[in-house]
Structures are given as C-alpha cells and as structure tokens.
Amino acid sequence: MEELIRNHSINSFKLYMAYKDDFMVGDHDLYQTFKRVTELGATVLVHAENGDMIDFVSSLCVSRCRLVADNNFSYHNQLCNSLVYS
C-alpha cells in the first residue's frame, strides 16, 4: 500500500466482506488494514455484507434447485432484511 500511495498517487483501497473464497477479507485483516491505512493517511472503503451468510444461503438455494437470477435476488434481499430488522 505504501508504494501505491507514494509512487502512484493511489490513496483509497476497497475491501470486501462478501465474495467468500474470492475477495472476502476476514476481521483480522480488516482491522490490520484500517491500522496501516490510518498510518499512511489513506482511505478504506468497505463493501460490507456477511460473506459467510451469503455463501450459506446460496448453498441452500442450490440444494433446493432455486438458483436462478430472480430467486437469487429474492433470497439475498430477504436475508439482508431479516438480518437488519431482527
């Protein structure tokens, strides 16, 4: 990050808490990144979704043969609402 900030004028970084097994950052790495970016004077943007829960619900949809575009959005939306409003 230091090289990107100093040599390439990149001063913001995006982290993902979704996309398990691809881009998902765990809590420890998230915290360490916040600390380091603060030291360097840069900014962190976080795509904050529960990657583990999305993975679980996606597996549930697949097991019930409901993984099509319309159902995927519907299940994801229901999941998010249940987590926020429960």
C-alpha positions, -999 to 999 in steps of 0.1 A, spaced: 0 0 0 28 24 9 43 20 -26 9 26 -43 3 57 -22 37 73 -26 46 62 -61 13 60 -79 -9 85 -61 -35 58 -51 -49 69 -18 -80 47 -13 -85 10 -11 -116 -11 -13 -121 -42 9 -148 -68 5 -166 -87 33 -186 -106 7 -174 -129 -21 -162 -158 0 -132 -177 -14 -125 -148 -38 -122 -113 -23 -136 -117 12 -114 -101 39 -116 -115 74 -119 -94 106 -82 -96 115 -71 -85 80 -98 -58 80 -85 -44 113 -49 -46 103 -57 -27 71 -75 0 89 -45 5 112 -20 6 83 -41 29 61 -45 53 90 -8 54 95 -3 62 58 -31 88 56 -52 69 31 -88 58 30 -105 24 31 -139 17 15 -157 -15 27 -183 -35 8 -199 -47 40 -220 -78 36 -219 -110 55 -200 -133 31 -204 -164 52 -242 -159 53 -244 -152 16 -225 -184 10 -248 -204 32 -280 -190 16 -265 -196 -19 -258 -232 -10 -294 -235 4 -308 -222 -29 -287 -246 -49 -298 -275 -28 -334 -265 -34 -328 -260 -71 -338 -223 -68 -306 -207 -81 -319 -186 -110 -315 -148 -113 -349 -139 -100 -347 -162 -70 -311 -153 -62 -320 -116 -58 -352 -125 -38 -333 -147 -13 -305 -123 -9 -329 -94 -3 -349 -115 22 -317 -124 40 -305 -88 43 -338 -76 56 -340 -104 81 -305 -96 94 -312 -59 96 -347 -60 111 -345 -89 135 
